[in-house]
Amino acid sequence: MTLPIPELDRASGAPIWFQIMRAIERSIAEGVWHEGDKLPSEHALCAHYDVSRTTVREALSHLTTAGIVTRRQGKGAFVAHLPGPSAWTLPSAPSLLGEYSEDGKSALTSTILRSGIEPLPSWAAAVVGRGDAGEPDGYGFVLERVRAIGARTAVHVVNYMPRRFAGLVPDLREPRASLYNVVTRVAGVRIARMHRTIEAAIADRTLAPLLEVEIGHPIVVVEAVAYDSDGAPIDFSRASVRTDRLRVSVDTGFDSTGMSGADAAGHYPSARASARGRPRRVQPTSANPANPSKEQKS
């Protein structure tokens, strides 16, 4: 039986269940099946791909967890309601990763992959890699997370910060904890402004499994530097975004009186809101995000 879904790449290093999951997800996105449509049976998928039922069930299980399909006992799997990509709006003043919902917590859920004092990349170590006495030592606090809209993974982000922020980890373990909210509330540091660089990229062997896409899948990378009220950089970050699940837009408005903590973090709608049809606006940036003088001129 021939099904209207992509074939597998048997030479790929990606697990077979993962390829089946992505094939079904792409077919739904392309309109092969619509909301409420019944998917091919497990038996049909096994025959089409020449795989075991265990492999097919694992693919369907991941699709169910992500809210892409629903499974009904004795009836099969059906396409669930799928909203368009949510929107991550970056104000032109301070913003790293829009984090606040109306209750002051993050609109996204986060899973911490690693955190602690580590050697920093050279570009971050030059500014935030200092010891307790202020001497350069190349070490800092590293926080790596994956972030999801509901159960749908959308962002991988790594933050590089001065080592004094390592004490914030206990407050960040709650899945909806906001990094910048914790920085302000616990550490007493207000983010005064941001510099961002937005560019197109593709998922490599490291990012692909974290974002649940195949190697080479197009993504958007947002690199940012956050400055405190004294003009000192206190956070370097690199966020890799699945734009099929989260669209990036930039708000070019600016209020010279500053922004509240919630506004400074940017804005997400609720996980159920759809941003289909919204234009994406990209803010021109300097080639060197670590140089505040260039940002002032832009």
C-alpha positions in Angstrom: 0.0 0.0 0.0 1.4 3.4 -1.1 0.8 6.2 1.4 1.1 10.0 0.6 4.0 10.5 3.0 7.8 10.8 2.5 9.9 7.8 2.3 12.6 7.0 4.9 16.3 7.6 4.4 17.8 4.3 5.4 21.3 5.7 5.1 20.5 8.5 7.6 21.8 8.2 11.2 18.4 9.4 12.5 16.3 6.7 14.2 13.6 5.2 12.1 10.8 6.1 14.5 12.0 9.7 14.4 11.9 9.7 10.6 8.4 8.4 10.6 7.3 11.0 13.1 8.8 13.8 11.0 7.2 12.4 7.8 3.8 12.4 9.4 4.3 15.8 10.9 5.4 17.3 7.5 2.5 15.7 5.7 0.1 17.3 8.2 1.8 20.7 7.8 1.6 20.4 4.0 -2.2 19.6 4.1 -2.1 15.9 3.2 -4.3 15.4 6.3 -6.3 18.0 8.1 -7.7 18.5 11.6 -9.9 15.5 12.5 -8.7 13.3 9.6 -7.8 9.7 10.5 -4.2 8.7 9.9 -3.3 5.4 8.3 -3.5 2.5 10.7 -0.5 1.1 12.5 -0.6 -1.9 10.2 -0.6 0.3 7.1 2.3 2.3 8.3 4.2 -0.9 9.2 3.7 -2.2 5.7 4.5 1.1 4.0 7.8 1.5 5.8 8.6 -2.2 6.4 9.1 -1.6 10.1 7.9 -3.2 13.3 4.7 -2.1 15.1 6.9 -1.0 18.0 8.7 1.5 15.8 5.4 2.9 14.5 3.9 3.1 18.0 6.9 5.1 19.2 6.5 7.6 16.4 2.8 8.0 17.1 3.5 8.3 20.8 5.8 11.2 20.3 3.2 12.9 18.0 0.6 12.4 20.6 2.8 13.9 23.4 3.4 16.9 21.1 -0.3 17.4 20.7 -0.1 16.8 16.9 -2.3 13.7 16.9 -4.8 12.2 19.2 -5.3 8.4 19.7 -8.7 6.9 20.3 -9.0 3.4 21.7 -10.1 1.0 19.1 -10.4 3.7 16.4 -6.9 4.8 15.6 -4.9 8.0 15.4 -6.4 11.4 14.3 -5.0 14.8 13.4 -5.4 17.1 16.4 -6.1 20.9 16.2 -2.8 22.5 15.3 -2.4 26.3 15.8 -0.1 28.2 13.6 3.4 29.2 15.0 3.2 31.3 18.2 5.0 34.6 18.1 8.1 35.7 19.9 8.1 39.5 19.8 11.3 41.3 20.6 10.9 45.0 21.7 13.7 47.3 20.4 14.8 48.0 23.9 15.9 45.2 26.3 14.9 41.7 25.3 16.6 38.3 25.3 13.9 35.6 25.0 10.4 36.8 25.5 9.4 35.0 28.7 6.5 36.6 30.5 2.8 35.6 30.5 0.2 37.5 32.4 0.9 35.7 35.7 4.6 36.8 35.6 5.8 33.3 34.7 7.1 32.1 31.4 4.6 31.4 28.7 7.0 28.6 27.6 8.1 25.6 29.7 11.9 24.9 30.1 14.0 21.9 30.7 17.5 22.6 32.0 20.1 20.4 30.2 23.1 21.7 32.0 24.0 24.5 34.5 27.1 25.4 36.4 30.5 27.2 36.4 32.3 26.3 33.1 35.0 27.7 30.7 33.3 30.2 28.5 33.6 30.6 24.7 36.3 33.2 24.0 33.8 35.9 22.8 31.9 35.6 26.1 34.9 35.1 28.4 36.4 38.4 27.4 33.6 40.3 29.0 31.8 38.1 31.6 34.6 35.5 32.4 36.0 37.0 35.6 36.7 35.6 39.0 35.4 36.8 42.4 38.0 39.5 42.6 37.2 40.8 39.1 40.3 39.3 37.4 39.8 37.6 34.0 39.8 33.8 34.3 37.7 32.7 31.4 35.0 31.0 33.6 31.4 31.9 34.0 27.9 30.5 34.7 26.5 28.5 31.8 22.8 27.7 31.5 21.5 25.5 28.7 17.8 24.8 28.2 15.3 23.5 25.7 11.9 25.4 25.7 8.5 24.3 24.5 5.1 25.7 23.7 2.9 23.2 25.5 4.6 19.9 24.6 6.0 21.2 21.3 9.8 21.9 21.5 10.5 25.3 19.9 13.7 26.8 21.2 17.2 25.7 22.4 19.0 28.5 24.3 22.4 28.8 26.0 23.1 31.7 28.3 26.7 32.7 29.4 26.7 34.9 32.5 29.1 36.1 35.3 29.6 33.3 37.8 27.7 35.1 40.5 24.4 34.2 38.8 25.1 30.4 39.4 23.2 30.8 42.6 20.0 31.3 40.7 19.7 27.7 39.5 17.3 26.5 42.3 14.9 29.3 41.3 15.1 28.3 37.7 14.2 24.6 38.1 10.4 25.3 38.1 9.5 24.6 34.4 7.8 28.0 33.9 10.5 30.0 35.7 11.6 33.1 33.8 15.4 33.7 33.7 15.1 37.5 33.6 12.3 37.6 36.2 14.6 35.6 38.5 17.6 37.8 37.7 15.6 40.9 38.7 13.7 39.4 41.6 16.5 37.4 43.3 19.7 39.0 42.1 18.3 42.6 42.0 19.7 43.2 38.5 17.6 45.1 36.0 18.2 44.5 32.3 18.5 48.0 30.8 19.0 47.2 27.2 19.8 44.5 24.6 21.8 44.1 21.4 20.6 41.3 19.1 21.7 39.6 15.9 19.2 37.5 14.0 20.3 35.1 11.3 19.2 32.1 9.3 20.9 28.8 10.0 20.4 25.1 9.8 20.2 22.5 12.6 23.5 20.6 12.9 24.1 17.2 14.5 23.9 18.6 18.0 20.9 20.8 17.6 18.7 18.5 15.4 17.8 16.0 18.2 17.3 18.8 20.7 14.9 20.6 18.5 13.3 17.3 17.2 14.1 18.0 13.6 16.3 16.4 11.0 19.9 17.6 10.4 19.8 20.5 7.9 16.3 21.7 9.0 16.2 25.5 8.6 16.1 27.5 11.9 16.6 31.1 13.1 19.4 31.9 15.5 19.1 34.9 17.8 22.3 36.0 19.5 21.9 38.6 22.2 23.9 40.6 24.8 22.1 42.0 27.8 23.4 45.1 29.7 22.5 46.1 33.2 21.6 49.7 34.3 25.3 50.5 34.6 26.0 49.5 31.0 27.9 46.3 32.0 27.1 43.2 29.9 25.7 40.5 32.2 24.4 37.9 29.7 25.4 36.5 26.3 22.9 34.1 24.8 22.4 32.1 21.6 18.8 30.9 21.0 18.1 28.5 18.1 14.4 28.7 17.1 12.1 26.4 15.1 10.2 29.0 13.2 7.6 26.4 12.1 6.5 26.5 15.8 7.6 30.0 16.9 7.9 33.0 14.6 10.3 35.8 15.5 9.2 39.4 15.1 10.8 42.7 16.2 8.9 45.6 17.7 10.7 48.8 16.6 9.0 51.1 19.1 11.1 52.6 22.0 10.2 54.2 25.2 13.0 56.4 26.5 11.7 56.1 30.1 12.7 52.4 30.0 10.7 49.2 30.2 9.2 47.1 33.0 10.7 43.7 33.7 7.8 42.0 31.8 8.2 44.3 28.8 11.9 43.9 28.8 11.6 40.2 28.4 9.5 40.4 25.3 6.1 38.8 24.7 4.6 35.5 23.9 0.9 34.8 23.4 -0.6 31.9 25.2 0.3 28.4 23.8 -3.1 28.2 22.1 -2.8 31.5 20.3 -2.1 31.4 16.6 0.2 33.9 14.9 -0.6 32.7 11.3 -0.1 35.4 8.8 1.9 37.7 11.0 4.8 39.4 9.1 8.3 38.9 10.5 10.3 42.1 11.0 14.0 41.9 11.5 15.9 44.7 13.3 19.2 45.8 11.6 22.1 45.1 14.0 25.8 45.8 14.2 28.2 43.0 13.3 29.7 43.2 16.8 27.1 42.7 19.5 29.7 43.0 22.3 30.5 46.7 21.3 27.9 49.0 22.9 29.2 52.0 21.1 28.2 50.6 17.7 24.8 49.8 19.0 24.3 53.4 20.1 25.0 54.5 16.5 22.7 52.0 14.9 
